[in-house]
Amino acid sequence: MSKKIGLFWLKDDFRIRKNLALIEATKKHNQVVVFYLFKKKKFEYQQAQSWWVGKSLEEFKNKLNKYNINLEIIKTETYKSFFELLFRKNNFALYWNKTYEPNYLKFDKYLSEKLIENSIEFKIFKGNILNELDVKKNDGSPFKVFTPFWKNAEKFYSEKIPQIEKKIAKCNKKVSFFNNTTNANQIFPKKKWFNKFQDYWLPSEENALEILKKFINKDIENYSEGRNYPNIAGTSKLSPFIKHGQIHVETIWEECLKFKKKGIEKFLAEIGWREFNHSLINYFPHMLKGNYSKKFDKFPWQKNSKFLNAWKNGLTGYPIVDAGMRELYSTGWMHNRVRMIVGSFLVKHLLINWQEGEKYFKNCLLDYNEANNVSGWQWVAGCGADAAPYFRIFNPILQGEKFDKDGKYVIKWIPELKNVPKKLIHKPWEVQDEKILKLGSDYPFPIVSHEEAREKALNAFKKI
Ligand SMILES: Cc1cc2nc3c(=O)[nH]c(=O)nc-3n(C[C@H](O)[C@H](O)[C@H](O)COP(=O)(O)OP(=O)(O)OC[C@H]3O[C@@H](n4cnc5c(N)ncnc54)[C@H](O)[C@@H]3O)c2cc1C
């Protein structure tokens, strides 16, 4: 055992299982301190996430107490300024898990060099991913298309499934390390908006595992089909837990492979999309700042704050779009099928740059993840690596009628439509009786006509 204190830098790793860096710290040191760096500025643009992080810090702190480990939260402007101060201390070793985003990986490199310069012991571990960006074509270049990527990635991971210790060890004494610490409640957002989240979510490692087991037990068999219907429990809703590391994707893989059930292959392929998106943003980092496909740089996007606000507020007059946006605002999450519909509506019906949507999702999603969000938006807009073609324009009426036939999802989020006959639920502008619905006051008229918007979008696309 080392006499030094083991410091674990906590980022998106709120778990004790398969937390390799924390496991190593508790193996090597009798005294371990976990620290979280709170950058206020970061959460100004990711407000929903600040709720999840605040809750997770409270929960994880209590959990680590049982292992005699202190969790200390430190406010800092930048990671760099924090570590410069840390280098002045001694008698510690530093551990952390990788976050597979270009900025974090760049910082890992910088930090490693500084730690070596200052003769400080440290070790970096694999983070929450199956393959560490090492799935490439035979010629060494990165994949740009999902199907061949996943075919290789699945095989690659199966061949080297690690046998690792699953849990951290208990330390013999609880100690403090930092002076200027703060509380988790400093991180919580100021707006009341977030109070609702607790009706829907309980951020904890135990809960993530329970949700996964229940999902495998009950819903996974119908996943291939059920994942398209926003009104049923067709998907796992694990995304915020995966994002914040309450569950490791290897745990998901292992739990799934305990069973031979229909749906598992498709479900794991979705985890595969997450892997693929991480590979894309790291090998093609220009897509974090703009279009992956450069020809979209000339696309004639429109600036229209009236349309943008109607979209954000769920007041476009298209029920499936508005229900999705209201679900997002109320719960911090939106069903994947509906993310595609609302995304398509923004970029194709309203001709608004996908980056506006990306920014709004970043602020409102509890599962916001740089790789998935940027890739998801570019998939929708048609400018991504393996994207839906721009000319495939979702018809919000038909999408609604197909995937929310009875309008249950729509009525859940737009109760003002509850008296509308089922056959008109996705085109309420056809309701003639004001006793049923007063268009323009109970619910808005459509802000654009589908046919005209489609025509305009196709013409705009022709220009590039
Ligand atoms: C415009 C747009 C933006 C998106 N932004 C995000 C985001 O910021 N964060 C995020 O995690 N996902 C994002 N997605 C992908 C997807 O919508 C969510 O991962 C999914 O809805 C999460 O719900 P779930 O956990 O029930 O998924 P499940 O269907 O249960 O899937 C299990 C897990 O697989 C991964 N996954 C599922 N679908 C996808 C997908 N299409 N792409 C990549 N990974 C996937 C997620 O980690 C998910 O938790 C976005 C999709 C679109 C179209």
Ligand as a Chemical Component Dictionary entry (heavy atoms), coordinates in Angstrom:
data_LIG
# 
_chem_comp.id                   LIG 
_chem_comp.type                 NON-POLYMER 
_chem_comp.pdbx_formal_charge   0 
_chem_comp.three_letter_code    LIG 
# 
loop_
_chem_comp_atom.comp_id 
_chem_comp_atom.atom_id 
_chem_comp_atom.alt_atom_id 
_chem_comp_atom.type_symbol 
_chem_comp_atom.charge 
_chem_comp_atom.model_Cartn_x 
_chem_comp_atom.model_Cartn_y 
_chem_comp_atom.model_Cartn_z 
_chem_comp_atom.pdbx_ordinal 
LIG C1  C1  C 0 -31.425 14.950 -32.946 1  
LIG C2  C2  C 0 -30.971 13.869 -31.985 2  
LIG C3  C3  C 0 -30.234 14.223 -30.864 3  
LIG C4  C4  C 0 -29.807 13.232 -29.968 4  
LIG N1  N1  N 0 -29.067 13.616 -28.853 5  
LIG C5  C5  C 0 -28.627 12.660 -28.001 6  
LIG C6  C6  C 0 -27.860 13.009 -26.853 7  
LIG O1  O1  O 0 -27.504 14.158 -26.622 8  
LIG N2  N2  N 0 -27.487 12.004 -26.000 9  
LIG C7  C7  C 0 -27.817 10.695 -26.238 10 
LIG O2  O2  O 0 -27.438 9.833  -25.439 11 
LIG N3  N3  N 0 -28.512 10.353 -27.334 12 
LIG C8  C8  C 0 -28.939 11.272 -28.210 13 
LIG N4  N4  N 0 -29.665 10.893 -29.301 14 
LIG C9  C9  C 0 -29.855 9.462  -29.597 15 
LIG C10 C10 C 0 -31.127 8.813  -29.013 16 
LIG O3  O3  O 0 -32.247 9.586  -29.295 17 
LIG C11 C11 C 0 -31.047 8.584  -27.507 18 
LIG O4  O4  O 0 -29.838 7.954  -27.168 19 
LIG C12 C12 C 0 -32.208 7.686  -27.025 20 
LIG O5  O5  O 0 -33.435 8.284  -27.340 21 
LIG C13 C13 C 0 -32.088 7.460  -25.536 22 
LIG O6  O6  O 0 -33.184 6.760  -25.045 23 
LIG P1  P1  P 0 -33.028 5.304  -24.437 24 
LIG O7  O7  O 0 -31.970 5.287  -23.415 25 
LIG O8  O8  O 0 -34.389 4.862  -24.043 26 
LIG O9  O9  O 0 -32.518 4.488  -25.717 27 
LIG P2  P2  P 0 -32.520 2.924  -26.014 28 
LIG O10 O10 O 0 -33.260 2.737  -27.286 29 
LIG O11 O11 O 0 -32.939 2.143  -24.847 30 
LIG O12 O12 O 0 -30.982 2.653  -26.358 31 
LIG C14 C14 C 0 -30.009 2.296  -25.368 32 
LIG C15 C15 C 0 -28.835 3.227  -25.456 33 
LIG O13 O13 O 0 -28.219 3.178  -26.742 34 
LIG C16 C16 C 0 -27.769 4.466  -27.127 35 
LIG N5  N5  N 0 -28.549 4.919  -28.277 36 
LIG C17 C17 C 0 -29.830 4.631  -28.578 37 
LIG N6  N6  N 0 -30.188 5.201  -29.740 38 
LIG C18 C18 C 0 -29.113 5.876  -30.176 39 
LIG C19 C19 C 0 -28.837 6.676  -31.329 40 
LIG N7  N7  N 0 -29.743 6.876  -32.281 41 
LIG N8  N8  N 0 -27.620 7.235  -31.444 42 
LIG C20 C20 C 0 -26.658 7.026  -30.514 43 
LIG N9  N9  N 0 -26.855 6.271  -29.408 44 
LIG C21 C21 C 0 -28.061 5.709  -29.239 45 
LIG C22 C22 C 0 -28.030 5.388  -25.940 46 
LIG O14 O14 O 0 -26.878 5.415  -25.124 47 
LIG C23 C23 C 0 -29.201 4.688  -25.262 48 
LIG O15 O15 O 0 -29.329 5.010  -23.913 49 
LIG C24 C24 C 0 -30.107 11.872 -30.221 50 
LIG C25 C25 C 0 -30.859 11.542 -31.362 51 
LIG C26 C26 C 0 -31.281 12.526 -32.229 52 
LIG C27 C27 C 0 -32.079 12.135 -33.436 53 
# 
loop_
_chem_comp_bond.comp_id 
_chem_comp_bond.atom_id_1 
_chem_comp_bond.atom_id_2 
_chem_comp_bond.value_order 
_chem_comp_bond.pdbx_ordinal 
LIG C1  C2  SING 1  
LIG C2  C3  SING 2  
LIG C2  C26 DOUB 3  
LIG C3  C4  DOUB 4  
LIG C4  N1  SING 5  
LIG C4  C24 SING 6  
LIG N1  C5  DOUB 7  
LIG C5  C6  SING 8  
LIG C5  C8  SING 9  
LIG C6  O1  DOUB 10 
LIG C6  N2  SING 11 
LIG N2  C7  SING 12 
LIG C7  O2  DOUB 13 
LIG C7  N3  SING 14 
LIG N3  C8  DOUB 15 
LIG C8  N4  SING 16 
LIG N4  C9  SING 17 
LIG N4  C24 SING 18 
LIG C9  C10 SING 19 
LIG C10 O3  SING 20 
LIG C10 C11 SING 21 
LIG C11 O4  SING 22 
LIG C11 C12 SING 23 
LIG C12 O5  SING 24 
LIG C12 C13 SING 25 
LIG C13 O6  SING 26 
LIG O6  P1  SING 27 
LIG P1  O7  DOUB 28 
LIG P1  O8  SING 29 
LIG P1  O9  SING 30 
LIG O9  P2  SING 31 
LIG P2  O10 DOUB 32 
LIG P2  O11 SING 33 
LIG P2  O12 SING 34 
LIG O12 C14 SING 35 
LIG C14 C15 SING 36 
LIG C15 O13 SING 37 
LIG C15 C23 SING 38 
LIG O13 C16 SING 39 
LIG C16 N5  SING 40 
LIG C16 C22 SING 41 
LIG N5  C17 SING 42 
LIG N5  C21 SING 43 
LIG C17 N6  DOUB 44 
LIG N6  C18 SING 45 
LIG C18 C19 SING 46 
LIG C18 C21 DOUB 47 
LIG C19 N7  SING 48 
LIG C19 N8  DOUB 49 
LIG N8  C20 SING 50 
LIG C20 N9  DOUB 51 
LIG N9  C21 SING 52 
LIG C22 O14 SING 53 
LIG C22 C23 SING 54 
LIG C23 O15 SING 55 
LIG C24 C25 DOUB 56 
LIG C25 C26 SING 57 
LIG C26 C27 SING 58 
# 
